[in-house]
């Protein structure tokens, strides 16, 4: 993988704290939603839980669309 591509992939990844800030919610809320299975998609990268910015944006769009039906 080229250095430019590696930088693009890692810059897209967010920690749980960063994802909560991005969504403007408390970290505890993001953790609770994950526990219930209703929050945005995240995954383990080693021992760390990370979120992709695109997954967060998609989840936001889905929430918006479901409210406007």
Number of C-alpha atoms within 10 A of each C-alpha: 6 6 8 8 10 10 11 10 11 10 11 13 18 19 14 18 18 15 22 19 14 13 14 9 12 12 16 12 12 20 15 12 13 14 10 9 10 11 17 18 15 19 11 9 9 7 7 9 14 20 22 20 17 12 15 20 14 14 16 14 12 13 12 11 10 8 8 7 5
